[in-house]
Amino acid sequence: MGPISRLMVQHQFLLQQCFSLPFAFLFYFFAERGYLSLRYRYVFVAVGGCVLAVATMGIYSVLLFASTCVFILLIGCVDPSNIHIWAFGIQMLWQTFWHLLIQYREYYLHEPVSVRLFLAVSSLMLLTQRITSVSMYLQEKHLDNASSKKTSCVRPLPLVSYFLSVTTLLGGPLGSYRQFVSHMEGVGLGPSPSPLSVVFLKLVQVLLLELVRFCLVHFLKQNIYDPSSSASIRGIIWVWALALVLRLRYYAHWKISECLNNAAGFGNCKNSSGDSQDWSGLSDGDFWTTEASSRMSEFARRWNATTALWLRRMVYMRSKHFPLFMTFVFSIWWHGLHLGQFVGFLTWASAVEADYYIHRFLQPKLSSTWRRLLYACLSWINTQMIITCVVIAVELRNMSGLRLLSASFVGLFPLCNMILLVILLTNPHMHIPVHITVQLYYNMKSLFVH
């Protein structure tokens, strides 16, 4: 069973991040007590990241070290007004080369690809985020122009520490370079609350997420779905559960990454009331908040939040034409150019665009409370089904995921959204009776019966 077998090889990644927790706690302990000067704080975090890279990736850790060295050289050789173009081009070409090499070995040579290589390329994608974020700040002159600040901001040691930090090497979230420097300079200057209780609480949440994931995997194994059967509702539930298992893996990784950052003292900020500490300053997403999204646009903003902000700043805000489409096209490139990623991300882009138009069309017609409640429930179901399609297509990457979606009728949900989008774009004032919508659904469903 291909989809199930992919789910059982992820625990080692979580364990590798857990093994970094003592190192992060040691950094916080020594820095808070003044045992580490600013220079040695940078060295401590950078050396920890290098050791972690070599231990987990082996020879493939060179991929990260090469990118870091090249960007350091670019800072000294390229004018700041052009550094982002150079950094973006070199880094994306380097990353794309390894993505295509993996595809060549998987699909043409039919050779098993080393898990270390997969982990190195995944970390390389995160490094691309950090490198392009710094290059954008340099190009747009967002860094302080004062001589003292400028010198500290472009020194190689802080940059290497930021790129290869032990807290973010294997997972996000993406924090800004200035935020990283500010923390490193400010740690130990005043009393701060211990992160021990917060880290323990988040580790418990990781265990709960893994427990739910284990139960769902057991359910999937015990109730294997046969696409040739006519039980369409059972197929939809099975595919939705499979997609939820895949999403739970991300939530667990994000929570572990939060633990690592919190253990080192990152992500600590006062809440809006100012009377207590909030350790969620660095987070890629919360399970309850994200999964409760009733609209595709909300889910897109909350899912992998720091990456969504990075995409928005680097692509969406810089695109003069079709910014939403260009953002998702770049996301395909960044993720690896697999067939399933083309289908999944373009479906996601169409669903987000349809969400804007459908919500704008229906919102004025929801006059009563029960209509708004019904719309919210149906919208949540629609969002869950579309995200199911996206996750299955993107994670399974090849035709197996697309065949599974078509056989289980889950693919009808994004198709209905696209049809409604075309109708609303053609005639935004058109009235769509309910019975016509229902009949349209059953007509499309009949196309997939065979």
N, C-alpha and C positions, 0 to 999 in steps of 0.2 A: 504494500500500500504506500505509494509515493508520498502523498501529502502527510500522512501520519509519521512516516520515517523522518521527515524534515523537522518534526517537532521535538525529537528526542535528543538532539545534539546541541542544545542551547545551554544546558546547565553549566557546562564548563566555563562559558563566558561570564556567567553570574559569579561563579566561584573565583575566577581570576580577578574580578573587581572587588570581591570581598577580601581577598588576600592583600589588597592595597590599603584596606582600612587601618591596620596598625601603623603603617607608614604615615598616613595622613594624621592620625592622632599624635604620633611622635613629633611631627612638624608643629602642630598646634601647641603641644606641651613645651617644646624648647623655645618656640617663638614668643609665647605668652610670658615666659619667665626670663626673657632677655638673653637667652643663651646663644641666639643666632642674630648676627648683624644682618643688615639689609642684603648685603652681597651673599652671605651664606644662606639666607632664606631662598634666594633665587637658585643657588647651587643645589640646595637640598631638594627642592621640588623638581628641578631639571634632571638631576642624577637619578632620583626615584623614577621619573618617567622613562629615562633611558634603560635602566635596569628592567623595568616592567616590560618595555618594548622587546628587549633581547630575550627575556625569559618566555614571553608569550608568542612572539613572532619569529624568533630565530634569525636566520639570514635575511628574511623579508623585512626586518626592522630598518634595513638600509633605505627602503622606500620613503620612510618618514625623515630619516636623517638627511637624505639627499634633498628633499623639498625644503627643509629648514635651511640648509647651507646655501642653496640657490637663492632663496629670498633674502638672506643676510647679504649676499653679494649684490643683489639687485638694489638694495637700499644705498649701497655705496657707489653704484655705477649709473643708476638711472635717475633722471630728473623726477622729483616728486609729482609733477603734473602728469607724468606718463607711467608711473610705477604700477598703478592698478591694472592697466592694460597688459603690461608685461607679466605681472604676477598671475593674473587671471589666465592668460593664454598658456603660459608654461605649466602652471599647476593643473589646469584642466586637460591639457594634452598628455601630461604624465599620468594622471589618473585614468584617462580614457584608454591609454595604451594597456594598462594592467586589466581594466575591465574587459577589453576585447581579447586579451590573451586568455583570460579565464573562460570566456565564451568559446574561443577556438579549441581549447583543450577539452571542454565539456562536450560540445556539440559535434565537432569534426573529428577529433582524435579519440573521443570517448574515453578519456583518461580521468582518473580521480584527481581532484584538485586538493592540494594540501589545505587543511583547516587553518594553518598559520598564514597562508597566503590570503585566504578569505578575511581573516582578522586584520591583517596588515592593510588590505585595500579598504576595509571598513574604517579603520583609523585614519587612513589617508583621506577619505572623504571628510571626516571631521577636521583634519588638518587644513583641508582646502577652505573650509568655513573660516577658520581662524586667520589664515594667511590673507584671504581676500578681504576680510573685515579690517585687518590692519592696513592693507593697501588702500582701501577706500578712505579710511581716516587720514592717511598720509596725503592722498591725492586731493581730498576735499579740504585739507588743512584744518581738520577738526582738532588735531593735537595742539596744545598750547605752543605759541610761537616764542614765548620767553626763553632766553638762552639756557637757563638752568633746567627748565622743564623739558625743553626740546632735546637736550643732551641725554637726560634720563630716559626719555621715551623711545629713542632710537638706538640705544646701546644694545649690542648683541646679546648680553647675558639676560636682561629682562625678556627680550623677544624669544630666545631659546626656551626660557623657563615657561613662558606663556604657551608656546607651541607644543612643548613636550611635557607639560605638567602631568604629574602622576594622577591628579584628580580628574583629568579630562581626556587622557590618552585613549582609553577604550570606550568612552561614551561621553555624551554631552553633560550638561547643557552648554550652549555657547554663551559665554559671558564676554563682555567687551574688554579690549586690552587695557583701556584706561581704568576700568573697574578692577581688573587684576592688579595693576600697578598700585592703585589706591589701597587695596587690601594689604598687599605686601609691605607697603610703607607704613600703614597704620596699625598693623598687628603688634600687640604688646605695648602700645602707648597708653592704654587705659584699661580699666577692668571690663571684662566682657563675660557673658554667661557661658557656662560649659555646654558644649554641644552633645555631651554623652547621652542625656535622656532623649534628645530629639533623634539622634542617630539610632538609638535602640528602638524607639517607636516606629521609625521608618523601616527598620529591618523586620519588625513584626509585620508591617504592611506588605513587605516583599514576600514573606513566608505565606501570608494569606493569599496573595495573588498567585503564588506558585501552587498552593493547595487547590484553589479553584481551577487553575489550569490543569492540574493533574486529574481532577475529577472529570473535567470536560474531555480530556484525552481518553480517559477510561470509557466514558459514554460513547465517544466516537468509535472506539475500537469494538465495543460490544454491539453497536448498532450501525454496522457498515451500510452505507447507502448504495443501492444498486440503481444506477441511472436508467436502466431499462424498465424499472417498475413504474407504475402509474401513480404512485403516492407522491404527488407534487408537494403537498404541505409538509410531509415528512422530509422530503428532499430539501426544501427551503430551510427548515429548522436545522437539519444536519449541516448544511453549508454555512448557515449563520453561526452555528456553534464552532465550526472549524475556523472561520474568520475571527471569532472572538478569542479563540485560543492563540491565534497569531498576534492579535492586538495585546493580549495580556502579557505576552513575552516582552513587548516594547514597554509597557507600563512598569514591569518589574525592573528592566534595565534602567529606565529613567529614575526610578526610586533609588536604586543602588547608586547611581551617579549623584543624586542629591545627597545621599549619605556620605559619599566620599568628599564632596565639596563642603558639607557641613562639618565633617570631622576635622577638616583643615581650617575651619573658621569662615569659609566662604558662604555667601547667601544669607548672612545675618543682617537683618534690618528691622527697625521699629515699625509696628503696624500703624494704621491710620490714627488710632487713638493715642499712640505715643507712650502708653503705659506698660507695654509688654513687648517682647522680642518676637520677631517673625523670621523663621528659618526657611521660608519658601522664596527667597529672592532669586534663586537659580533653580528653575524647574522647567521641564519640557512638557509636562502635562499631568493632570490628576485624573484617575480613573473615573470617579463619579462626575466630576465637572464635564469632562470631555464626552463621556458616553451619554450624558443627559442632554446633549445638544439636540435640539429639535429641528435645526436647519443645517443644511450642508455648509453654508458660509460660516456658521458658528463652529462647526466641527473642524473645518479647514484652518481656522485661526487658532483653535485650542490644541489641535493634534501636533505634537512635536513643536511646541510654541516658539522656542528660540530659533529653530530652523525656519519656521514660517516667517518670523521677523527678518531673518537674514535674506530669504528669498524675496521678500517684499522690498527690502532696501536695495538689494543688488540688481534685481530684475524688474519688478513691478513698477517701482518709482522711476526707473530709468528708461522704460519702454514708452515710446511715443505712440505706437500703434499696437492694439490688441494686447495690453499689458497682462491680463489674466492668462490668455493663451500662451504668451511668451514665457510667463513664469512657470507654467506646468511643462512646457516643452523643455525648458532648461532643467527642470527637475528630472525629466526622463534622462537627459544627458548626464546629469550628476549621479543618478542612481545606477547607470550601467548600460542603458540602451538595449535591454532585453525586450522581446516581443510583448510579453505580458505587461511590462512597464509602459510601453506605448499605449496599449489598450486601456490599462488602468488609469493612468494619469490624464489621458485625454477624456475618458469618461468622467473623471473627477472634475476636470475643468468645465465640461459641458453641464454637469449637475450643479455646480456652483453658479454658473451663469443662469441656468434655468431657475435656480432658487431665487435669485434676485427678481426675475420677471414674474414668476408665479406668486411670490409673496406680495409684490407690488400690485398684482392684479386682484388677489383674493383678500388682502388685508382690509380694504374699505367695505367689503361685503360681510365682514364678521361683526355684525352689530350686537349680537347677544353673547352672554357669557358661555353658554353651552356650545355655541358655534366655535368660539375661540378655543375652548377646551378640546372639542373634537378635532379641530384643525391642528392643534398642537400635538395630539396623540397620533393622528395620521401622518403628520410631518415627521415625527420622531421615527415611526416605523419606516417611512420612506427613506429617511437618512440612514437608518441602520442597514437597510437592504442595499442601498447604493454603496455604502462603505464596505459592506460585505463583498460586493462585486469588485471594488477597487483593491481591497486587501488580497483576495484570492488571486486576481490577475497579476498583481505586482509581486506577491510573495512566491507563487508557484512559477512565475516568469515565462512559462512556455505554453504550448497548446493544451496541456492537460488541465490547467486552470480554466481556460476558456470553454473547453468541452464540458467541464463540470458545471459551469454557470449556465450554459445553454440547456443542459439536460435537467437542471433543477428548477428552471423557470425564474431564478433570481435575476437573470439578465433582463427580464421584462421591465423591472423597475426603472433603471436608467433609460431604457428605450422609451418608456412612457413619458419620462421627464423631457427627453429630447424632442419628442413629438409635440408636447405642450409648448416647449420653447419655440419651435418653428411656427406653431399656430399663433402664439402671442406676438412674435416678431412680425409675422405677416399682417396680422390685424389685431393690435393691442386692445381694441374696444369690443372684440368679439365676445359674445355670450356663449358659454359652453355648457349645455344642459348636462345634468348628472347622468341621465340614461344613455347619452351618446358616449360619455367617457367610459361607462361600464361596458357598453357594447364594443368599444374600441379595444378595451383590455382583453375581452374574451376572443375577439378576432385575432389579436396578436398571439394570444396563448395557443390558439389552434395551429398556428404556424410551426410551433415547436413540439407538437405532440409526437411527431414521427422523427 
